[in-house]
């Protein structure tokens, strides 16, 4: 639990946080803190311990560490921009704590810090209870009894929530958590991208108030006939099954990317994004799968029932570091799981499978974001090689991947679910082409579209914009879902034209997608 604020100044208002990893996300609508003191019992690399607030301007409540050394005062910007304090070694940054603080926050009231999901839930509810308290100088001890009761209730709820919602999966713990904390991309309490993500208030506003297409999905669910897969994997062929689920045959090995055969990208069956494209093949029709490659643990890429069926069939799983905890929680044997970090590799028959950097994030709920790694996959065969980007924004990692592992015979970049509000975590069509060119690839097959509504664009817009931007040298392939593209066959048989109905869409000029930090 947090310690009480310092008494150096009687008019001081704020809080003092004693647990490393507490994240305070102060928005301009929350009012003005005179001073916010963050004190930790661990090393705080670049963490600010004081932030002065301009009493004359209550809107100026943004707090910025901005790399200032510990103990240095930092004047709050007048613009009301968001701010962030983070300590060093929490695995679960808790954004909800600060978002629950309101303008009636009073001096001397504690907030509970959190280092794991159960305490995170306590902190969240505890802070809401404080923010709803009457505007009176009530002694802190008068609040303790109701807070303890609320906290006990929440703790009990969190202790059973994963039993009630098994699709959440287990979180990394023990030696697995230690392995994550030892990764070079683990800094200030969580896994991070090489380039930071835009998490500004402006981005939040774009997400809330952005325009939405009237054609984010077709008028009725889609079904496309699928080409059957041979029982024996081929030399080089691919079947895109909608969204990011892809079957790749290479050098006699069958590889399945991001197995999602469920009806909803959600931990529950009654809510969450529902399919408008039914899987062209049932999982049972995919046949024996030699290896399953998972890019990250979001629900549209990793589905519990699909994983369990593949596990029962004896498939091997190669996943980013940390996701093994999810699989083991669903009954997958440890012997079936290989976890890799960026640039690490494993062998599958004659294939080399290499984890490649991506610019995204992870998490199965709000309390475990950035807790497991996200990745792309390079599959290097004897004659041909393939790059599956996974979910990612644009960045210099594509040129590095191309230089270290390319050129590639085929790239499968993600092209959908983009928006001006989250340009750093999804490529969009034009940046997917740029990434493809940086990788030095012969052909491009777009994925991560035409299955779920996960953006504001029309469901056909990714394909339309790719057709408009691609040149013949890009080798753009546009197979309808379920079509098997055999790269040992005549190129004239490869699909390169529109398969979807004409639908209104925004052009690149009307809705540009450009990642930040480039």
N, C-alpha and C positions, 0 to 999 in steps of 0.2 A: 504494500500500500504506500501511497505517496507520503512524503514528509510534509510538514507545514511550511508555509512560506517564511522567508527570512524576516526578522523584525527590524532590520536596519533603518527602515523608514516607516513611520506609522501610517502613511497614506498609501503605502505600496499595495498593489493588488495583483494577483497572479497565482501561480502554483509552482511547486517544486517537485520534481519527479526523480525518484531515487533508483528506479530500475533501468538498466541499459535497454535501449531499443524502443523506448516510448516515442511514438511519433505524434506530433501535434501539428495539425493542419488547420491554420486559422484563416477563416474567410472574412471578407470585409463586412459582411452582414452580421457578424457576431459581436460587433461593438469593439470597444477599445480597452486593451489591457494597459495598465500603467507600466508594469514590468512583468515579463515572463521569465522566470528563472528555470533553467533545466540543469539539474545537477545529477551526475551519474556516478556509479561506483566502479566504472570501467573506463578504459581509454575512450576518448571522444574525439576522433580525428576530424578536425574542422568544424566541431559543433559549437555553436554560439551559446553562451550561458545567460546573456541578458539581451533584451530587446526593449528599447525605450519607445514609448508610444506618445504621440502628440495629443494631449488632452483636448486641445482646441479643435481637433478634427476627429470625431469618433469613427469616421469611416476608415481611418488609416490603421487598420488592425492587421495588415499583412506582416508576417515575420520572416525574415530572410537570414539564413546562416551565411550564404554566399561565400563560403570558404573562410570566413573570419575565424581567427584563433579563439580558443575557449577563453572566456572572461572578458572579451572585448565588447563594449557597448555598440549597438548597431541601431541607427535611426530607422524607424519604420517608414517605408515609402508612402507618400500621400495618395498614391493612385489606388490604394486598397488591393494591391496584387496579393496573391496567395503566398504563404510562406511555409517553411518546413523546418522542423528540428528532428534530427534522428540521432540516436545513440548507436553504439557500435555492434552489439552482438545479439540483437533479438532476431529470431527467425520469422516472426509474424508481425510486421508493422500494422498498427491498428489505426486506420484512418477514421473509423467511426467515432472514436472517443472525442476528437476535436469537433467533428461536425455536429455533435450533440450539445456542445457548449453554446450558451446563448448570451444575450446582452445582459442578463440578470446575474451573471457570474459574480460572486461576492468574494471578498478577501477572506482567507482563512479556511475555505472549503477545500477538502482534498479531492484529488482524482486518483483512481487506482491505475497503476501501470500494469502492462501485460507483457508476458513473454511466451504465452502459448494460447491456443484457441479458447480454453475454458476461462482463463483469466481475462482474455480479450472480451468475451461476452459479458463478464462481470463489469469490466471497465465501461463498456458501451452502455449497459443499462444503468450503471451507477451514475454516469455522467448525465444521462437523460433525466434521472431522478433529481439531480442537483439543478439542472437547467429549468426544471418545472417547479422548483421550490419557490415559496413566496418571497417577494423582495423585502426581506427583513433581515436584520442582523441576528439571525438565530445562531446560537452557539453550535459548533460543529458536532458536539456530542449528542445534541438532540436529533441529528440526522442519522446517527449510526444505526439505531435499531431498524428503521425501515430499509436502510441501505443493506444491512446484513441479511434481512429477509429476502430482499430482491436478489441479492447476490447468490444466496443459497439456492433460490429457485432457478436462476439462470445456470448456475454450476451444474445442477441436476439435469437440466435440459440439455446442456452441451455434452454431458457425459453419455447420454443415450442417443444423441442426434445421428451419429454415424451408424448406430444399430438400426435406427428407424429409416435412415436414408443411406443404405449401403453403397449406392452409386457415387457418393462423395469420395469413397476410397480412404485408405489410411494415409496419414501424413508421415513424412520421413522422421525417424527418431533414431536415437542411439548412434551407432557407428555410421549409419547412412546420413544422418544429420551432420555428423562431424565431417564426413567426406564432402558434403555440400559446402560447409563453412570453409573448407580448405581450398575451394576452387578460386582461381584468380578473379573470376567475375562476381565473387561474393564480397560485397563491401558494405559497410555501415548497416549490417543486420539483415541483408537480403541479397538475392541474386540480381545482377544489374546488366544492362546492355552496354556494349562498347560505347555507343552514342546514347546519351540520355533521351528519354521520351518527353514529349511535350505534355505536361500535366498541369498546365496553367488554367486559371479561371476562364480565360478566353476560350480554351479548348472545351471546357465543360459547358460553357454557354452555347458553343456551336453544336455540341451533342444534343442539348436539350431543345434548342430552338431551330435547328437546321431543317431545311425543306425536305419533304419525303415524297418520293414518286408515288403515283396512284397505281403503278404496275409493279410493285415489289415482288409479286408472285403471279403466276397465270391464273385465269379465272377458275380453272378446275385442275385437280392434281394430274401430273404428267406420268405417262407410262411409255417407255420405249422398249421395243423388243431387243434382247441382247443376243450377241453371238455366243454360242456355248464355248466353254474353255476346254481344251484338250486335257485328258487326264495327265499326260506327261508334259511338263513345262517345255516351251519352245526355246529357240535360240535367242530371239529378241522380239518381243511383242508386248503390247500394253493394252489394257482395258480400263477406261475411266468409268467409274460407276456413279458419278455425281459427287459434288462437293470435293472433298480431298481423298476419297477412298479410291485407290488405284491398285490394280493387279498388274505386276510386271513379271514377265518371264525373261530371264537372262541367263545364258549359259546353262540351261537345264535346271535352274533354280526358280522357284515361284516365290515372289516377294509381294506382300500385301502392305500397303501404306494406309495408316490412319483408319483402322477398321471401325466404321460407324454404320451399322445396318439397322439401327433403331429408328423409331418413329419420331422421337423428339430429342433435341440436343439439350437435355435437362436431366436433373437427378430424379424427377418425378414424371409420372405418365400423364398427368392431367394439365400440365402447364409448361411453358417454355416453347422455343421455336419448333414448329412442326414441319415435317416434310411436305413439300409440294411436288417433289419428284421421288417416286418410289424407287428403291434400289432395283436396277435392271436385272441383277442376279441376286438370288438368295445366298446367304453365306454358305449353305450346304452345296451350292452349285459352283463355288469357287474351286473346290477340290482341295487336296492336301496342300497346305501352305508351309514352305520350308522356314520362312522367317517373316515375322510381323515387325514393321518399323513404325514407331509412333513419334510424331514430331513434338507434341506437347500434350498437356492433360486437359485441355478444354473439352467441353462436352460434344462439340461437333467433330472432334478428332479421336476421342477415346470413349468407348461405350462399354459399360460393364458386361452386358449380356453377350456382346460380340467377343469380348476378351475371354469370357468363360468358355464359350463354345470353341474357340480356337485353342484354348489351353487344353480342354478335354480331348481335342483331336491331336494333341502332341506338338503343336507349333512352338517354335522358339520365338522369343520376344527380344528385340534390341531397342532400348528406350533411352531417353535422356536421363541423366543422373537425378535420382530422387523418385522417378515414376515407378521404380520397382516396388516401392511401398504401396502404391495403389494396387498393382497387380497382385502382390502377395495378400493384400486384404481381401481380394476377390477369389482367392484360392489357387492362384497360379504358383506352381512350384518354383522355389528359388533356383533350382537347376535349369529352369527354362528361361531365366531372365539374365540378360547382359545389359548393364548400364554404362553409358559412355558420356563423356564430356566433349566439348568442342575439340576437334582434331584427333580425338582418340578413334581407334578403329577395331573392327572384329572381322573374322572370316566366316563366310557361309559358302561351303563348297569351294569353288574356285573364285568366288567373288570377294572383293574387299568392300566392307561397309564402313564409311567414315562419317562421323558426326561433324557437321559444319555449322559455323556461327549463323545466328539469325537475330533479328531485332524485333522482339515481341515480349510476351509475359506469360505467366502460367497461373494456375489456381482453379480449384473446384468450388470454392466459395469465397466470400469476402474476407475470411480470416486466414487464408493460406496463399494469397497472391504472392508471386515471386518466390515460392517455396521449393519448386522443382524447376529443372532446367528446360529450356525450349531449344529446338535445333532444326537444321535441315539435314538431308542425307545425300551423300555421294555414294553411288554403287558402281564400282569399277570392275568390269569384266575383262576377259582376255582380249576382246576386240572392240567392245562397245562400253560406253559409260553413260550414266544417267545422274542428273542432279535434281532432287526434289527439294524445293526451297523451304517447305514448311511455311507457317504463317510468319510474315516478316515485313518490316518496312525497308525502305531503300537505305543503303549504306555502303561503305568501302569494303565490306566483307565479301561482296560478290567478285570484285576484282582480285582479292586475295585468294578466294576459292578457285577462280579460274587459273591464276598463276600457279597454285600449288597442285591442283588436281586435274585441271582441264587439259585440252578442250574436251567437250562433252558431245556425245552423239545426240542426246536429248535432254532438254530441261523441262521440268514441270513446275513452273512458278505459280504461286497463288495470285489470283487476279480479281477476286470479288470481295464483298463485305467491306469495301473501303468507304471513307467518308472524310470530309474536310475536318471533322472533329477528332479523328484518330489517324492522321496521315503517317505517323511514325511506326505503326504496327501492322499496316497492310500496304501492299505495293500499289494496287490499282493497275489498270491495263497498260498505261504508257510506261510506268516505272518497271513493270514486269518485262516489257520489251527491252528496256535499258539494262536490266539485270541479266537477261538472256544474252545480250550482246557482250556485256562485260565478262560473262562466263565462257565465251567462245564456243557456243553450241551450234550444232547443225540444224536442229529442229526444236520447236516449242509446242508443247501441249499444255494448255492452261487448265488449272484446277482451282478448287475453292470457289465454286459458283454453281448456280442452277440446282439447288436442293432446299436451302433454308433461307428465310428472310433474316439477314444479319447486317443489313445496311439500309440506307435510304434510297439507293439507286434502283432502277427497274431491273428485273431479274435477267433481262437480255443485254443490259448495257455493257457488261464486261466483254462479251463477244463482239458486239457492234464496234466498240472503241478499239479493240484489237485489230479487227478487219480494216478499220480506217487508218491505223497507225503503222501496221506491219508492211514490210517490203518483201519481195520474193526471196531475198537473201535470208530473211528471218526463219523461213521454213515453218510457217504457222500451220498447225494441224488443228482441226475442229471436228473431232469425232462426236457424234451424238452419244449420249450415255449408253454404255453397254457394248458399243462397237469395238471389236478387237482389231487393233492396228498391228499388222504383221510387218515388221521392218525388213524381213527377208523377201517380201513380195515386191512386185513392181511399184515404184513410187506413184505411178498413175492411179493406183488403187487407194492411196492415202487420202483421207478426207480434208478438204481445205476450204469448204464453203459453208455458208450459213445453214444450220439445221433447225433453228428456232423460228417461231412466227414473228412477223413484223410487230414491233412494240415501240411506243415512244421512249426516247432515251435522251440523256444529256450528253453533249459532246465534251471532249477534253477542254475545249475553250470555255464552255459554260460551267464546268465543274472540275477544275484542275485538282489533281492530287499530287502534292509535292512534299516529301518528307523533310523534316527540319534537320538542322545540324550538318548539312552536306557542304 
